[in-house]
Every structure is written in structure tokens, then in C-alpha cells.
């Protein structure tokens, strides 16, 4: 195959992406061999295939990379390694990255600094700080080319994780090689070493940075982080000294820094020192700039330093310092994932200032409270918001109803529904569906029925989801008659049942061992949509085999002669045929009946047995129900004997055809 590297790369990438599978399989290798590109393969082609075409398809990228390495005369180069690393970094395939880095080290391959930048950034974002540090240590000599952004992110991540020794190593390398430190990297590092170093050492670090390049560091913010770290370690006297020492070094502490020290001293009962610090605050302190802390908090959240974001937010809120609404929204939504109580305190602060969270913030907070099982706190949050008349439309009320239901607070959710009615804000069908689902999940079947009646009485007609919720629950608790009544009711209302409706109903009916009704319901699915019937066929066969046929042999045979088979022979005969196959495996006395033999021949002649015989995934039974599944179903419990009979039956039917 001839052509330029770019043309060949486009052709190979299109060939790999044309298939439905995005995971590398042997069929991809076969396709590449058929393409005849092996002798035209070069590192440039491989690199161009992966970058840009397979960057977001890590499995195909890795598979193609490995396939290329197996071709005669081919060997990878820095370009091919770089392209694969880039793909793995984007998709955060950390185990694969680790293996590839070991291979790169063993072969002493040198990559471009921008590749190391992206890999370190990906590892830090995935909290794989140990691997990121190992990589940084290998390439520390090119730290300036890797760039200050990645180096500072790694420094902050290591310090935040408590890896102070590794963080100090990164700090020293950055200092020695002239990599500029920024506020988040240097600030978090100083903040977290306060428990490990004496004050003189901490101040020495500040001096070292100032000698090199302090332009990327906000001195006032760093001063706050240092005194906060010292106060967290109950080193209040060192914090008092740090205020003055940092001011001398042009890291002017702002009012927030002085307040942190004063509050710590107050908690320790040092009244004289408190007054001294407050006096210095009035004389020497500077007003905090909200924009500085805004950017820092947002960057903390972006880089997943949620503990630091929470602590800094707490300093601002507890001191009643200015903070923008969007920053508070970000704090509430993000911090709630790890510290719901603190997130609620931020919400209280916001509401006390007569400001309101966005609906997205309320959703994030509610979601995280539900994940932590904080149902009581969730109710408290909604009460706080209700007191401020936050819920004013159907959308916001439905958020409250949905999360109360998700937390299992059915009573409170029902009360909200009544409140919505009083205000003339619905409820709509979604509101009722949330509550219906919650009642069914909590096994409150009678309240669910009453709510159903109430929904229709209020003029709100249920939708497909509403019917499915109750039909599924009724079938689950063996109230099949009620489920069938709802099924008929939805058809009368012009609602088409979907696959979920039929599956629930068929499973319930089969547990009741009602073969005729199960096939009658399935027949409705055939009349509604043949595609739907194909999707349901496996469910029907498995349910009948598991729940019915051992006790209902005569019914199975009688149904074979019923009008159902005549009207939908292709579908119904397949079901009966499969059940008869299961009978063969479980009952030796039933095998030689003339009725069964004739049924098998009729089914075979009607092509309904083609899947069972051949396992063909293209026919009506799909690719998931095979002979193997028949043998594995619960009705087949006699192992090798059943297998022998089934294989013998297969040969017999094949001969009949």
C-alpha cells in the first residue's frame, strides 16, 4: 500500500473507527491485515493514527500501538510513545500510564516536555500523586520546560495529601531550576508544613523564594495560609510572631489573618494577647481583597483541594468577610460531597445575608446529603429555604419533592404536595411519580394506591412511568390481578406499554403459573410491535421455564393447539418449542410422546427453532438466549443427563428438518 503518512493514517483510523466496538478486539487485527498496511507501517503513521484520531479511544489506541509493535521490522519511537501517553492521559487510564512509563524508562526514551506536562496534570487530577512525583523526579532536569503550572499543581497536591517530604523535594527542584512558584503551590505547601517545621524554617522558605522570583505569589494570601496552619497546630505564639515577620518580608497580613490569630488566642484564654493582636490589626492590617480569595477558592475546587477550599471558606464566613455569591454557590455544592455539615453552614451564611443559592447548588447539596444518608439534614435545608420563600415555582418544588423521596422522607414529601396544591403550583405528573416511586420503594403499597386515586381525582392523568411504577410493584408483591387491571386501563387510555411494562407483568404472571394469560399478554406485544416482541422473547421463555413448565406440562401442550399459536406462529411456537426442550431435559417420561415429537417438527419447519439449533444472533430470539441458557435455567437441575438429552434432541430435530 502506497501513499503519504497522513493519507495512510486517515485510512487506518477510519477503518478502526468504522466498527461498533470501541474496545480493541481480534477483529481489528484481522481488518488491519486485510487492509494490507503492514509493510507501509512507520512510526510517523502510528503516531498520526493515534494523535489525533484515537485520542479519545484509549482501548483502540493501546491495541493499535501493541499491534504495530508486533509487525516485522517495526520499533516504536518517542513520537509513538508520546501519542499513546497523550491518549491515556486524556482518558485517565492510570494503570496503563504506569506500565507505559516503566517501558519508557527501561528503553531510555526521551519525550517532549509538553507530554510530561499533560501526564503529570492527569495524574494529579486523578490523585495519583505518588506516580506523578516519581515521573517528576525522573524528568526534574527539564522542569522549566514542563512548566510552572504542572509543577505547582504537583507541589500543592503532594502537600495537601500530607506527603511533605516529597513536596519539599519538588519545591527544592523548582527553586534550583528557576521554576516560578504561584500562590496555590507555594501557599498550600507552606500551609501544610506548619505542623512539621519551626517558624524560622518556614520564614526561611519565604526568603528563598523571594531571592529567586516572588512575582507569582500573593503575599497577603500566603500570610493568611501560614498563620492559619500555625493556629491549626495550636501554635498561637508562633502565629503572633509570624504576623510581624511576614509583614517585614512584604507579605502583609490582612484583617483575616489577624482575626484567625485573635480567635485562636481567645479560645486559649489569652485575653492580653488577643487585645494586642487586635490593636496591631487596626494599625497594620490591610483590608482583604475579595477577588484574591475568589480566584484561590475557585482554583482549589477546580483542582479538587476541597479541604483547603472548605477551611478558607470557613475563615471568610466565620469572620463575616465579603465573598461573592458564585463563590458561595461553588463552596456549597462542592464541599457538601465531603463535609455536608460545613456546606450547610455556608448555606446558612448565604441566607442570613438575604441571598439565595442557585437551583443547581440546591440540587448538588441535596444529592450529596442523600449519598451520605443525611435525611434529617436534608429536611432541615429545605425548611431553611422555605422560610426564605425560596420555592416559588413548580420546578423548584419538584426538586424538593424528588430529593425528599430519594431520602425516603415520604411523609414530608406528601406534605410538600399539599402545600403545592394550596399555592396553585401543581403538582404535576412528575411530582406524583416521585412520591409513587418512593412509596413503592418503602413497601407502602396501600398509600401508593391512595395516592394514585388522589392523582386522578385532582385532574392529573398518569403517564407511562406512573403506570410502570405501580405495575412493577404489584407484580413484585404478587398482586397480579391489580397489575393486569392497570395494564388494561393504560391501553384504554391510549398509552402504549413499553418493554419494562411487559417484563414486569410477564414475570408476575409466570410466578402465578398462568400460561394462557402470559402468552395472551405476550400476544399483545406482538400486535403492538414485532421489534418489542423480539426483545421480550427471551424474558418469556426464561420465565416460563423457571416458574411454570414443571407443574404445567398439560397446559404447555394444550396451548400448542390454541388459536394463539396459529395467529402468531413464528413467536409463540418458539416459546413453546423452548419450553418443550426444557421438558426434555427434566422429564424422561415426557420425551417420547407423539405430541412433543410433532410439536418439535412443526416448530422446526416454521423456522422458529433456528436460534435454538444454531445460536444465530441475527434471528428473532436475539443473541442472549441459547441452548446453554436453557440448561442453566433453574428448571434444569440434572446436569450431564439433561445436556445429553438436549444434544440428542438437537440431532433428532435436525434430521426431521
C-alpha positions in Angstrom: 0.0 0.0 0.0 1.5 3.3 -1.1 0.6 6.9 -0.1 1.7 9.6 2.3 1.9 9.0 6.0 -1.1 11.4 6.5 -3.3 9.6 3.9 -2.4 6.2 5.3 -3.1 7.4 8.9 -6.6 8.6 7.8 -7.4 5.3 6.1 -6.3 3.2 9.1 -8.1 5.4 11.6 -11.4 5.3 9.6 -11.1 1.5 9.3 -10.6 1.2 13.1 -13.5 3.6 14.0 -16.0 2.2 11.5 -16.9 -0.7 13.7 -19.4 -0.6 16.5 -16.9 -1.7 19.1 -14.7 0.9 20.7 -12.7 -1.8 22.5 -9.8 -3.5 20.7 -10.7 -7.0 19.6 -9.0 -9.6 17.4 -11.4 -8.5 14.6 -9.5 -5.2 14.5 -6.2 -7.1 13.9 -7.9 -9.1 11.1 -9.2 -5.9 9.5 -5.7 -4.3 9.5 -4.2 -7.4 7.9 -6.9 -7.3 5.2 -6.1 -3.7 4.7 -2.6 -4.6 3.6 -0.8 -1.8 5.5 1.8 -3.8 7.4 4.6 -3.1 5.0 3.8 0.6 4.8 3.7 1.0 8.6 6.1 3.5 10.1 6.4 5.3 13.5 5.1 8.5 11.8 2.0 6.7 10.6 1.3 5.1 14.0 1.7 8.4 15.8 -0.6 10.1 13.3 -3.3 7.4 13.7 -3.3 7.8 17.5 -3.0 11.6 17.6 -5.4 13.0 16.7 -7.8 10.2 15.6 -7.7 7.9 18.6 -7.0 10.3 21.4 -10.5 9.7 22.9 -10.4 6.0 22.2 -7.8 4.7 24.6 -8.6 1.0 24.0 -8.2 1.3 20.3 -5.1 3.5 20.7 -3.4 0.9 23.0 -4.5 -2.0 20.8 -3.1 -0.4 17.7 0.1 0.6 19.4 0.7 -3.0 20.6 -0.3 -4.5 17.2 2.2 -2.2 15.5 5.0 -3.4 17.8 4.4 -7.0 16.6 4.9 -6.2 13.0 8.1 -7.3 11.3 10.8 -4.6 11.4 8.8 -2.1 13.3 10.0 -0.4 16.5 8.4 2.4 18.5 9.9 5.9 18.7 9.4 8.9 21.0 6.6 10.1 18.7 4.6 6.9 19.1 5.1 6.7 22.8 4.0 10.4 23.1 0.9 9.9 21.1 -0.2 6.9 23.3 0.6 8.7 26.5 -1.4 11.6 25.4 -4.4 9.4 24.7 -4.1 7.6 28.1 -3.7 10.9 29.9 -6.8 12.3 28.4 -8.9 9.3 29.5 -7.0 8.9 32.8 -6.1 5.3 32.3 -3.6 5.4 35.2 -2.6 1.7 35.3 -1.8 1.8 31.6 0.1 5.0 32.0 2.2 3.4 34.8 3.0 0.4 32.7 3.9 2.5 29.7 6.1 4.8 31.8 8.1 1.8 33.0 8.6 0.7 29.5 9.8 4.2 28.5 12.2 4.2 31.4 13.6 0.8 30.6 14.2 1.8 27.0 15.6 5.2 27.9 13.2 7.0 25.6 13.1 10.8 25.9 9.8 12.5 25.4 8.8 16.1 24.7 8.3 18.2 27.9 4.7 19.0 26.9 3.9 15.3 27.1 5.3 15.1 30.6 3.2 18.2 31.4 -0.1 16.6 30.3 0.7 13.3 32.0 1.6 14.9 35.4 -1.5 17.1 35.2 -3.7 14.0 34.5 -2.1 12.1 37.4 -2.5 15.0 39.8 -6.2 15.4 38.7 -6.7 11.7 39.4 -5.0 12.0 42.8 -2.2 9.7 41.7 0.3 12.0 43.3 2.9 9.3 44.1 3.1 8.2 40.4 3.2 11.9 39.4 6.1 12.6 41.8 8.0 9.6 40.5 7.7 10.8 37.0 8.7 14.4 38.0 11.8 13.1 39.8 12.8 11.3 36.6 12.5 14.5 34.5 13.3 17.2 37.0 16.1 18.4 34.8 13.6 19.7 32.3 11.2 21.2 34.9 11.3 24.7 33.4 10.2 23.2 30.0 7.4 21.1 31.7 6.1 24.5 33.0 5.2 26.1 36.3 1.5 25.2 36.1 2.1 21.4 36.3 4.9 21.8 38.9 2.8 24.0 41.2 -0.2 21.7 40.9 2.0 18.7 41.9 3.6 20.7 44.8 0.1 21.6 46.1 -1.3 18.1 45.7 1.6 16.4 47.5 1.4 18.9 50.4 -2.4 18.6 50.6 -2.0 14.7 50.7 0.5 15.1 53.6 3.5 14.0 51.6 5.6 16.8 52.9 9.0 15.1 52.2 8.1 14.6 48.5 6.6 18.1 48.3 9.9 19.6 49.7 11.8 17.7 47.0 9.6 19.2 44.3 9.9 22.7 45.9 13.7 22.4 46.0 13.9 21.3 42.4 11.6 24.2 41.3 13.7 26.7 43.2 17.0 25.3 42.0 15.9 25.3 38.3 14.2 28.6 38.4 10.6 27.4 38.0 8.3 30.2 39.2 6.1 29.4 42.2 2.5 30.6 42.4 0.1 31.3 45.2 -1.6 27.9 45.2 1.6 25.8 45.0 3.7 27.8 47.5 0.7 28.7 49.7 -0.6 25.1 50.2 3.0 23.9 50.7 3.6 26.4 53.5 0.2 25.8 54.9 0.7 22.1 55.3 4.4 22.2 56.6 3.4 24.3 59.5 3.0 21.2 61.6 6.4 19.8 60.6 8.7 22.9 60.7 9.9 25.5 63.1 8.9 29.1 62.3 12.4 30.0 61.4 12.5 27.3 58.7 9.1 28.4 57.3 10.3 32.0 57.1 13.5 30.8 55.5 11.4 29.2 52.7 9.8 32.6 52.1 13.2 34.2 51.9 14.4 31.6 49.5 11.5 32.2 47.1 11.9 36.0 47.3 15.6 35.7 46.2 14.5 33.8 43.1 11.1 35.0 41.9 8.2 36.1 44.1 6.1 37.7 41.3 3.6 34.8 41.1 2.8 34.7 44.8 0.2 36.9 46.6 2.0 37.7 49.9 -1.2 38.6 51.8 -2.9 35.3 50.9 0.3 33.3 51.8 0.4 35.2 55.2 -3.1 34.0 56.0 -2.4 30.4 55.0 0.7 30.4 57.2 -0.9 31.8 60.3 -3.9 29.5 59.8 -1.7 26.5 59.5 0.2 27.5 62.7 -3.1 28.2 64.6 -4.5 24.8 63.4 -1.5 23.2 65.2 -2.2 25.4 68.3 1.0 27.3 67.8 -0.6 30.7 68.6 2.6 32.3 69.8 4.4 31.4 66.6 1.4 32.8 64.7 1.7 36.1 66.5 5.4 36.3 65.7 4.7 35.3 62.1 2.4 38.2 61.6 5.2 40.7 62.2 7.9 38.6 60.4 5.8 38.2 57.3 4.9 41.9 57.2 8.6 42.7 57.2 9.0 40.4 54.2 6.3 42.3 52.3 3.8 39.6 52.9 1.3 42.0 54.5 -1.2 40.1 56.7 -4.8 41.3 56.1 -7.6 41.6 58.6 -8.5 37.9 58.1 -5.0 36.8 59.2 -5.2 38.9 62.3 -8.7 37.6 63.1 -7.6 34.0 62.8 -4.8 34.5 65.3 -7.0 36.6 67.7 -9.7 33.9 67.7 -7.2 31.1 68.4 -5.8 33.2 71.4 -9.3 33.8 72.6 -10.1 30.1 72.7 -6.9 29.6 74.7 -7.9 32.2 77.2 -5.0 34.6 76.3 -7.0 37.9 76.7 -4.0 40.2 76.8 -2.6 38.7 73.6 -6.0 39.0 71.9 -6.1 42.7 72.6 -2.5 43.1 71.4 -3.3 41.3 68.1 -6.4 43.4 67.5 -4.5 46.6 68.2 -2.0 45.6 65.6 -4.8 44.7 63.2 -6.2 48.2 63.4 -2.8 49.8 63.0 -1.0 47.5 60.5 -3.6 45.2 58.9 -4.9 45.7 55.3 -8.4 45.0 54.0 -8.7 41.6 52.3 -9.4 41.7 48.6 -12.3 39.5 47.8 -11.1 39.0 44.3 -7.9 37.4 45.5 -9.7 34.8 47.7 -12.3 34.3 45.0 -9.7 33.1 42.5 -8.0 31.0 45.1 -11.1 29.2 46.2 -12.3 28.5 42.7 -8.8 27.1 41.9 -8.9 25.0 45.0 -12.3 23.5 43.9 -11.1 23.0 40.3 -8.0 21.1 41.4 -10.1 19.1 44.0 -8.4 20.6 47.1 -11.8 20.6 48.8 -10.4 20.5 52.4 -8.4 23.7 51.7 -11.4 25.3 50.0 -13.6 24.4 53.0 -11.1 25.8 55.5 -10.6 29.0 53.6 -14.3 29.4 53.1 -14.9 28.8 56.8 -12.3 31.6 57.7 -14.2 34.0 55.5 -17.7 33.1 56.6 -16.9 32.9 60.3 -15.3 36.4 60.2 -18.2 37.8 58.1 -15.8 38.9 55.4 -17.0 39.7 51.8 -17.5 36.8 49.5 -19.3 36.6 46.1 -22.5 34.7 45.6 -21.0 32.5 42.9 -18.1 31.5 45.2 -20.5 30.6 47.9 -22.5 28.5 45.4 -19.4 26.7 44.4 -18.4 26.1 48.0 -21.8 24.7 49.0 -22.1 22.4 46.0 -18.5 21.0 46.2 -17.8 20.9 49.9 -21.1 19.0 50.5 -19.5 16.0 48.8 -17.1 15.5 51.7 -18.4 17.7 54.6 -22.2 18.2 54.4 -22.3 20.0 57.8 -19.9 22.7 56.6 -21.8 23.1 53.4 -25.0 23.7 55.4 -23.2 26.4 57.4 -22.2 28.1 54.2 -25.9 28.0 53.1 -27.0 29.5 56.4 -24.5 32.3 56.0 -25.8 33.0 52.5 -29.5 33.0 53.6 -28.7 35.3 56.6 -27.3 37.8 54.1 -30.6 37.7 52.3 -29.0 36.0 49.3 -30.2 32.8 47.6 -28.4 29.8 46.2 -28.9 28.7 42.6 -31.2 25.8 42.0 -28.1 23.8 40.7 -26.5 24.4 44.1 -29.5 23.1 45.9 -29.5 20.0 43.7 -25.8 19.3 44.3 -26.2 19.8 48.0 -29.3 17.6 48.1 -27.6 14.9 46.1 -24.7 14.8 48.4 -26.8 14.8 51.5 -28.7 11.8 50.1 -25.4 10.0 49.3 -24.3 10.5 52.9 -27.6 9.3 54.3 -28.3 12.7 55.8 -32.1 12.7 55.6 -32.6 14.8 58.7 -30.2 17.4 57.4 -31.9 17.4 54.0 -35.3 18.2 55.7 -33.5 21.0 57.7 -32.1 22.5 54.4 -35.5 22.6 52.8 -37.0 24.1 55.9 -34.4 26.9 55.9 -35.1 27.6 52.2 -38.8 27.5 52.7 -38.6 30.1 55.5 -36.9 32.4 52.9 -39.7 31.6 50.4 -37.2 30.1 48.1 -39.6 27.7 46.4 -41.8 29.7 44.2 -42.4 27.6 41.1 -43.2 24.1 40.0 -39.5 23.3 39.0 -38.1 24.2 42.4 -40.9 22.4 44.3 -40.3 19.3 42.2 -36.6 19.4 43.2 -37.6 19.4 46.9 -40.2 16.6 46.3 -37.7 14.4 44.3 -34.9 14.6 46.9 -37.2 14.1 49.9 -38.5 10.9 48.1 -34.9 9.9 47.3 -34.0 10.2 51.0 -37.1 8.1 52.0 -38.9 11.0 53.7 -42.3 10.1 52.2 -44.4 11.9 54.8 -42.5 15.2 54.3 -42.8 14.8 50.5 -46.5 14.3 50.8 -46.8 17.5 52.9 -45.0 19.4 50.2 -47.5 18.1 47.6 -50.4 19.5 49.7 -48.5 22.8 50.0 -48.1 23.0 46.2 -51.9 22.5 45.9 -52.6 25.3 48.2 -50.3 27.7 46.3 -51.8 26.6 42.9 -48.5 25.2 41.7 -49.5 21.8 40.5 -48.4 19.2 41.4 -47.8 17.7 38.0 -47.3 14.1 37.0 -43.6 14.2 37.8 -44.4 15.2 41.4 -46.7 12.3 41.8 -44.3 9.9 40.1 -41.5 10.8 42.6 -43.9 10.1 45.5 -45.3 6.9 44.0 -41.9 5.5 43.4 -40.9 6.4 47.0 -44.0 4.7 48.4 -43.3 1.5 46.4 -39.6 1.5 47.4 -40.6 1.7 51.0 -43.2 -1.1 50.5 -46.1 1.4 51.2 -48.4 -0.2 48.7 -51.7 1.0 50.2 -50.6 4.6 50.5 -49.4 4.3 46.9 -52.9 3.2 45.8 -54.5 6.1 47.7 -52.0 8.5 46.1 -52.9 7.0 42.7 -56.6 7.7 43.2 -55.8 11.2 44.5 -53.7 11.9 41.4 -56.6 11.2 39.1 -59.1 12.9 41.3 -57.0 16.1 41.1 -57.1 16.0 37.3 -53.6 14.8 36.8 -53.5 11.8 34.5 -50.7 9.4 34.9 -48.2 8.8 32.2 -46.3 5.6 31.2 -43.8 6.0 34.0 -46.7 6.2 36.6 -48.3 3.0 35.3 -45.0 1.2 35.2 -44.1 2.1 38.8 -47.3 0.6 40.2 -47.5 -2.4 37.8 -43.9 -3.3 38.7 -44.7 -3.1 42.4 -48.0 -5.0 42.2 -46.2 -7.8 40.3 -43.4 -7.8 42.9 -45.8 -8.3 45.8 -47.9 -10.9 43.8 -50.9 -8.6 43.3 -51.0 -9.6 39.6 -54.8 -9.0 39.2 -54.3 -5.3 40.1 -51.3 -5.1 37.8 -53.4 -6.6 34.9 -56.2 -4.1 35.7 -53.7 -1.2 35.4 -52.3 -2.7 32.2 -55.8 -2.8 30.6 -56.5 0.7 32.0 -53.4 2.2 30.3 -54.3 0.6 27.0 -57.8 2.1 27.2 -56.2 5.5 27.8 -54.2 5.1 24.6 -50.8 4.6 26.4 -48.6 2.1 24.7 -46.9 -0.3 27.2 -43.1 -0.5 26.8 -40.6 -3.3 27.4 -40.4 -2.6 31.1 -44.2 -2.9 31.4 -44.4 -6.2 29.7 -41.4 -7.7 31.5 -42.8 -6.8 35.0 -46.2 -8.2 34.0 -45.0 -11.4 32.4 -42.7 -12.2 35.3 -45.6 -11.7 37.8 -48.0 -13.8 35.7 -45.4 -16.6 35.3 -45.0 -16.7 39.1 -48.8 -17.2 39.2 -48.2 -20.1 36.8 -50.8 -18.8 34.4 -49.5 -19.9 31.0 -52.5 -18.8 28.9 -52.5 -15.3 30.4 -48.7 -14.9 29.9 -49.0 -15.9 26.3 -52.0 -13.6 25.8 -50.1 -10.6 27.2 -47.2 -11.5 25.0 -49.5 -11.7 22.0 -50.5 -8.1 22.7 -46.8 -7.1 22.5 -46.6 -8.9 19.1 -49.6 -7.0 17.9 -48.2 -3.7 19.2 -44.7 -4.0 17.7 -42.7 -7.0 16.4 -39.5 -5.4 17.5 -40.8 -5.2 21.0 -41.9 -8.8 20.9 -38.4 -9.9 19.8 -36.9 -8.0 22.8 -39.3 -9.8 25.1 -39.0 -13.3 23.8 -36.1 -14.3 26.0 -37.9 -13.0 29.1 -41.0 -15.0 28.3 -39.1 -18.2 27.7 -37.0 -17.9 30.8 -40.0 -17.1 33.0 -42.0 -20.0 31.7 -39.0 -22.4 32.1 -38.3 -21.2 35.6 -41.7 -20.7 37.0 -44.2 -22.8 35.1 -43.4 -25.8 33.0 -42.5 -28.4 35.6 -46.0 -28.2 37.1 -47.9 -27.2 33.9 -47.0 -29.8 31.3 -50.5 -30.3 30.0 -51.1 -26.6 29.7 -48.0 -26.2 27.6 -49.2 -28.9 25.3 -52.8 -27.5 25.2 -51.5 -24.1 24.3 -49.7 -25.6 21.3 -53.2 -26.3 19.8 -54.7 -22.9 20.8 -55.5 -20.0 18.4 -52.6 -18.1 19.8 -50.1 -20.3 18.0 -52.0 -20.0 14.8 -52.2 -16.2 14.9 -48.6 -15.6 15.8 -46.9 -18.9 14.9 -43.4 -17.5 14.5 -43.3 -16.1 18.0 -45.5 -18.3 20.1 -44.1 -21.6 18.6 -40.6 -20.5 19.5 -41.7 -20.0 23.1 -43.5 -23.4 23.3 -40.6 -25.1 21.5 -38.1 -23.8 24.0 -40.2 -24.9 26.9 -40.6 -28.3 25.4 -36.8 -28.5 25.1 -36.6 -27.8 28.8 -39.1 -30.6 29.5 -36.9 -33.0 27.6 -34.0 -32.2 29.9 -36.0 -32.6 33.1 -38.6 -35.4 32.4 -37.6 -38.7 30.9 -41.3 -39.9 30.8 -42.3 -37.0 28.7 -39.7 -37.3 26.0 -41.3 -39.9 23.8 -44.8 -38.6 23.5 -46.1 -38.2 19.9 -47.4 -34.7 20.7 -44.0 -33.5 21.7 -42.4 -35.0 18.6 -44.9 -33.4 16.3 -44.6 -30.1 18.1 -40.8 -30.1 17.6 -41.2 -30.9 13.9 -43.8 -28.2 13.4 -41.6 -25.7 15.2 -38.6 -26.7 13.1 -40.5 -26.4 9.8 -41.7 -23.0 10.9 -38.1 -21.8 11.4 -38.9 -20.8 15.0 -36.3 -23.3 16.2 -33.4 -21.8 14.1 -31.9 -19.9 17.0 -32.1 -22.7 19.4 -30.5 -25.0 16.9 -27.8 -22.7 15.6 -27.4 -19.9 18.2 -27.8 -17.4 15.4 -27.7 -13.8 16.8 -29.5 -12.4 13.7 -32.8 -14.1 14.2 -35.8 -13.1 16.3 -34.6 -14.6 19.6 -31.6 -12.3 19.8 -28.1 -13.4 20.9 -28.6 -13.8 24.6 -30.9 -16.9 24.8 -29.2 -20.1 23.7 -29.2 -23.7 24.5 -26.7 -23.0 27.2 -29.2 -20.7 28.9 -31.8 -23.4 28.8 -29.5 -25.7 30.6 -28.6 -23.1 33.1 -32.2 -22.1 33.9 -33.5 -23.1 37.3 -35.7 -25.9 35.9 -32.7 -27.9 34.6 -31.0 -29.4 37.6 -29.8 -32.8 36.5 -26.6 -31.7 34.9 -24.9 -34.0 32.3 -28.1 -36.1 31.8 -30.0 -33.0 30.7 -27.2 -32.0 28.4 -27.1 -35.4 26.8 -30.9 -35.4 26.2 -30.8 -31.9 24.8 -28.0 -32.7 22.4 -29.8 -35.9 21.3 -33.0 -33.8 20.8 -30.9 -31.3 18.6 -29.8 -34.2 16.4 -33.3 -35.6 16.1 -34.9 -32.2 15.1 -32.1 -31.6 12.6 -32.9 -35.0 11.0 -36.6 -34.0 11.0 -35.9 -30.8 9.1 
